[in-house]
Amino acid sequence: MRMIGLMSGTSLDGVDAVMADFDASGRPRPCGHIHSPYSAELARTLRGVNADTPLAHTLMLDARLAGVYAAAVESLLKATGSARSQVSAIALHGQTLWHAPRAEPPVTCQAGDPSRVAEATGLPVVADFRQRDLAAGGVGAPLAPVFHAALFGADQRRCVVNVGGVANLSVLAAGGRAERGFDTGPGNALMDAGARRYLDAAFDRDGAWAASGRTDPAFLAQLLADAYFERPPPKSLDVKTFDQHWLDGHTGQPARPVDRQATLLALTAETIASAIERWGGEPRDVVITGGGAANTALCRALNHRLGDDRPLLTSDELGIPASQVEALGFAWLGRAALRGEPVDLTSITGARRPIILGGIYPA
C-alpha cells in the first residue's frame, strides 16, 4: 500500500507531504517528501484565529487550506514521479485552529475540507482523526505515540519527544508498545513569536540568538509554576494555551529580549526533561523529532538536562528525517483506518476503548 501523509502543525510554517510505502508488516518507509511553506499572510491569518473569529471567516479558511493541501499533493506526485493510480489514499491531519479538550463538550477543529481535497486530487482522503478520539472520551491529542511506537519501537524503553509549536512526549515500553503520551508544554511557538517580534524572522535559526542570551532563573521559576505542568496525563494543549498573552501575564520579565528568549528556550527544555523524569520510567534513550530537532541550542540544553545516562538522538539518526515523522505517522494512521484496524489510545488520551480513527472521504 502507498499512502500520502499531510501534516501542518502548530508552528504554522506550512505543509509537509510524505509519500509512504508500507511493507508486509505494516511498517512505513518514506519515499518522497516536499515542504510547501505557508505565505506570510496566511500564517498571520491562522495565528489570528480565536474564539471571536466569525464563522464565515473560519469556513473560508477551511476551503482555502483545502486548496493548499491539494496543491501539496500535486507537487509531491510530480516530485516523486508517482502515478495517481499508485496511491491508495491521502491521510490529512488538517490545520488545528482550535483545541479545547476540557471544554463542555470538548471540541477540536482541524481545517482543510477533506471533501474538497478528495475532489481536487481524485484520491480518497482519510481525515478527522482527532474528532473521533474526542467522541470516544479522549482528549484528542497527542496521537503521535501510537505511530512513534511503529516507527521507533525498540527492545529497550525509549521516549520520543516531538517539538513543534507545542511539545509532546511518547513513552514507549520495551518491545515498542506505546505506554503513555501527552503534551508537555510549549515547544517552539513562544520562541518563534520572539523571533518574529525582535528579529523579523520566522524563527531563531539553530537557537543562535537564544544561545547568546542568559536565562533568568526567577522568571523561569514563574513560568514553571503554571498548574498545567503538574497536572497528570492524559492531557493535551491548544497552541494558544501558552501564548503571548500568557507570557505577558507574568511580571519581572528580563529587560533584554535576548535574555527572555534564552529563558523561553530553557522553559521548553526543562518541561520536556521534567516530564521524562516524572513519567518516562527510566528510558534508555530519548529521540527528538519535529522542528525542534533543528534547534541546535535547544538540543544542547535538553541533552545537558537529561544527563549522560539518557542520550538524546534525532530521528534522522534512526533513518527518518525529523521533518517527515508526523506526516509519515498520519499516513500510518490513514492506512489503519482504510484497513478497519482500531488504534488503542486508552492509556494515552483516555479514550474509552480502541477505535478506528478518521473518516473516509471517497474520491
C-alpha positions in Angstrom: 0.0 0.0 0.0 1.2 3.5 -0.8 -0.2 6.5 1.1 0.3 10.2 1.1 0.5 11.8 4.6 -0.1 15.5 5.0 0.8 17.4 8.2 0.7 21.1 9.1 1.4 21.6 12.7 1.1 24.3 15.4 4.3 26.1 14.2 2.2 27.3 11.2 5.2 27.1 8.9 3.5 25.2 6.1 2.6 21.7 4.9 4.8 18.6 5.0 3.7 16.0 2.4 5.3 12.5 2.5 4.9 9.6 0.2 4.9 6.4 2.3 5.3 2.8 1.2 4.2 0.0 3.6 5.9 -3.4 3.8 4.1 -6.6 4.6 4.5 -5.9 8.4 2.8 -2.5 8.0 6.0 -0.5 8.7 6.1 2.7 6.6 9.0 3.8 4.5 9.2 7.4 3.3 9.9 7.5 -0.4 9.4 11.2 -1.1 8.9 14.5 0.7 8.1 18.1 -0.1 7.6 21.1 2.2 5.1 23.7 1.0 5.5 26.8 3.1 2.6 29.0 4.0 2.6 32.6 2.8 3.4 35.1 5.4 -0.2 36.4 5.0 -1.7 33.0 5.5 0.4 32.3 8.6 -0.6 35.6 10.1 -4.3 34.9 9.4 -4.0 31.5 11.0 -2.3 32.8 14.1 -5.1 35.4 14.5 -7.9 32.8 14.7 -9.6 32.9 18.1 -12.9 32.4 19.8 -14.2 35.7 18.3 -13.4 34.9 14.7 -16.5 35.0 12.6 -17.8 31.6 11.4 -17.8 32.8 7.8 -14.1 33.6 8.1 -13.3 30.2 9.6 -15.3 28.4 6.8 -13.4 30.3 4.1 -10.1 29.3 5.8 -11.3 25.7 5.7 -11.8 25.9 2.0 -8.6 27.9 1.4 -6.5 25.4 3.2 -8.0 22.5 1.2 -6.6 24.2 -1.9 -3.2 24.4 -0.2 -3.3 20.7 0.7 -4.4 19.7 -2.8 -1.6 21.7 -4.3 0.9 20.0 -2.0 -0.3 16.6 -3.1 0.2 17.5 -6.8 3.7 18.8 -6.0 4.5 15.5 -4.3 3.2 13.4 -7.1 5.3 15.4 -9.5 8.4 15.3 -7.4 8.3 11.6 -6.9 7.1 10.7 -10.4 4.2 8.8 -8.9 1.1 8.0 -10.8 -2.2 8.8 -9.0 -3.2 5.2 -9.5 -0.3 4.0 -7.3 -1.7 5.9 -4.3 -4.3 4.3 -2.1 -5.4 7.4 -0.2 -4.3 10.7 1.4 -4.1 10.9 5.2 -4.9 14.5 6.1 -4.3 15.9 9.6 -5.5 19.4 8.8 -4.5 22.7 10.4 -5.6 22.9 14.1 -7.5 26.2 14.6 -9.0 25.4 18.0 -8.4 22.6 20.5 -10.3 22.7 23.8 -10.4 19.1 25.3 -11.5 20.4 28.7 -14.5 22.4 27.4 -18.0 21.0 27.9 -18.5 19.4 25.5 -14.8 19.0 24.4 -14.1 20.3 20.9 -11.3 20.4 18.3 -11.1 21.9 14.9 -8.7 20.9 12.1 -9.3 23.0 9.0 -8.8 21.9 5.4 -12.0 20.5 4.0 -11.3 16.8 3.1 -14.2 16.7 0.6 -12.6 19.5 -1.4 -9.2 17.7 -1.2 -10.7 14.5 -2.5 -12.5 16.3 -5.3 -9.4 18.3 -6.3 -6.9 15.4 -6.2 -9.1 12.5 -7.4 -7.9 10.5 -4.4 -9.7 9.2 -1.3 -8.9 11.2 1.9 -8.8 10.0 5.5 -9.3 12.9 7.9 -10.9 13.9 11.2 -8.6 11.8 13.3 -8.8 13.9 16.5 -12.6 14.3 16.4 -13.2 10.5 16.7 -10.9 10.3 19.8 -12.8 13.1 21.5 -16.1 11.3 20.7 -14.7 8.3 22.4 -13.9 10.2 25.6 -10.2 11.0 24.8 -8.6 14.4 24.9 -7.9 14.3 21.2 -4.1 14.6 21.3 -1.4 13.6 21.1 -2.0 10.8 18.6 1.7 10.5 17.8 2.6 7.8 20.5 0.9 5.0 18.6 2.8 5.7 15.4 6.0 6.6 17.3 5.8 3.0 18.6 5.5 1.7 15.0 8.4 3.9 13.8 10.8 3.9 16.8 9.8 1.0 19.0 12.9 -0.9 20.3 13.8 -3.7 22.6 14.5 -1.2 25.4 12.4 1.5 26.9 12.5 4.7 24.9 11.0 8.2 25.0 10.2 10.2 21.8 9.6 13.9 22.0 8.1 15.9 19.2 8.8 19.6 19.4 6.5 21.6 17.2 4.7 24.7 18.3 3.7 22.5 21.3 6.0 19.7 22.6 4.6 16.3 23.2 6.1 13.1 24.7 5.7 9.5 23.8 6.7 6.8 26.3 7.5 3.5 24.6 7.8 0.4 26.7 10.5 -2.2 25.9 9.2 -4.1 22.8 7.7 -0.9 21.3 4.3 -0.6 22.9 3.0 3.0 23.4 2.6 3.2 27.2 1.8 6.9 27.6 1.8 10.2 25.8 0.9 13.8 26.4 1.7 17.4 25.6 4.5 18.6 27.9 4.1 22.3 27.3 5.5 25.0 25.0 7.6 23.8 22.1 8.7 26.4 19.5 5.7 28.7 19.5 6.9 31.2 22.1 10.4 31.2 20.8 9.1 31.7 17.2 7.0 34.6 18.4 10.1 36.3 19.9 12.0 35.8 16.6 9.2 37.4 14.7 9.0 40.3 17.1 12.6 41.1 17.6 14.5 39.6 14.6 11.8 40.0 12.0 12.4 36.3 11.2 10.1 33.3 11.2 12.3 31.5 13.8 15.6 31.7 15.6 17.8 29.6 13.3 19.7 27.0 15.3 18.6 28.8 18.5 21.7 31.0 18.0 20.0 34.2 19.3 18.7 32.4 22.4 22.1 30.9 23.0 23.7 34.4 23.1 21.4 35.4 26.0 21.3 34.4 29.6 18.5 32.5 31.3 16.7 34.5 34.1 16.2 31.9 36.9 13.5 33.9 38.7 11.4 34.5 35.6 11.9 30.8 34.6 10.6 29.8 38.0 7.5 31.9 37.5 6.7 30.3 34.2 7.3 26.8 35.6 4.7 27.5 38.3 1.9 27.1 35.9 -0.5 24.4 37.1 -0.5 22.6 33.7 3.0 21.2 34.3 1.9 19.4 37.5 -1.3 18.0 36.0 -1.1 14.3 35.5 -1.8 12.8 32.0 -3.8 12.3 29.9 -3.6 16.0 28.9 -3.3 18.0 25.7 -2.9 21.6 24.8 -4.0 24.2 22.3 -1.1 26.2 21.0 -2.8 29.3 22.4 -2.7 28.0 25.9 0.9 29.1 26.2 0.9 32.2 24.0 2.0 35.9 24.2 -1.0 36.7 26.4 0.1 34.0 28.9 3.7 35.2 28.8 2.7 38.9 29.2 0.7 38.0 32.3 4.0 37.3 34.2 5.9 40.1 35.9 9.6 40.6 36.2 10.5 39.8 32.6 14.1 40.2 31.7 15.0 43.7 30.4 16.8 42.3 27.4 14.7 40.5 24.8 17.6 38.1 24.1 17.5 37.0 27.8 13.8 36.4 27.6 14.4 34.2 24.5 17.1 32.3 26.4 14.6 31.8 29.3 11.9 30.5 26.9 14.3 28.0 25.4 15.1 26.9 29.0 11.4 26.6 29.7 10.9 24.2 26.7 13.9 22.1 27.7 13.0 22.0 31.4 9.4 21.0 30.9 10.3 18.2 28.5 13.1 16.9 30.8 10.8 17.1 33.8 8.1 15.2 32.0 10.5 12.4 31.1 11.8 12.2 34.6 8.3 12.0 36.1 6.5 9.8 33.6 9.2 8.3 31.3 10.1 5.3 33.5 13.9 5.5 33.1 14.2 5.3 29.3 17.4 4.0 27.7 17.4 7.0 25.3 15.4 9.9 24.0 14.6 10.6 20.4 13.8 14.2 19.3 11.8 15.0 16.2 9.8 17.8 14.7 11.1 21.4 14.1 12.8 21.5 17.5 15.3 18.8 16.3 16.8 21.5 14.1 17.3 23.9 17.1 20.9 23.2 18.0 20.7 25.2 21.2 17.6 23.5 22.4 19.0 20.1 21.7 22.2 21.0 23.6 20.1 22.3 26.6 17.9 19.2 26.6 20.9 16.9 26.3 22.6 18.6 29.2 19.4 18.5 31.3 18.8 14.7 30.6 22.4 13.8 31.5 24.8 11.2 30.2 22.5 8.3 31.2 19.8 9.3 28.7 21.5 10.1 25.3 19.5 12.4 23.0 19.2 11.1 19.4 17.5 12.8 16.5 15.1 10.8 14.4 17.4 11.4 11.5 19.9 9.2 13.2 17.3 6.4 13.2 16.7 6.8 9.5 13.6 9.1 9.4 14.1 12.8 8.9 12.6 14.9 11.7 10.6 17.0 9.3 8.8 13.9 7.9 7.9 12.0 11.0 4.4 13.4 11.7 3.3 13.3 8.0 4.6 9.7 7.9 2.7 8.9 11.1 -0.6 10.2 9.7 0.0 8.0 6.6 0.3 5.1 9.1 -3.0 6.1 10.8 -4.7 6.6 7.5 -3.7 3.1 6.4 -5.1 1.7 9.7 -8.4 3.4 9.0 -8.6 2.0 5.5 -8.0 -1.5 6.8 -10.5 -1.1 9.6 -7.9 -1.5 12.3 -8.7 0.0 15.7 -6.0 2.1 17.4 -5.6 1.8 21.2 -5.3 5.2 22.8 -6.8 4.3 26.1 -3.6 4.8 28.1 -2.7 7.9 26.1 -5.7 10.2 25.5 -8.0 8.4 27.9 -10.3 7.1 25.1 -12.8 4.5 26.5 -11.8 1.8 24.0 -9.6 1.1 21.0 -11.2 2.9 18.0 -10.9 3.3 14.2 -9.5 6.9 13.9 -10.6 9.0 11.0 -13.4 9.3 8.5 -13.0 8.2 4.9 -14.0 10.7 2.1 -14.1 8.8 -1.3 -12.6 10.3 -4.4 
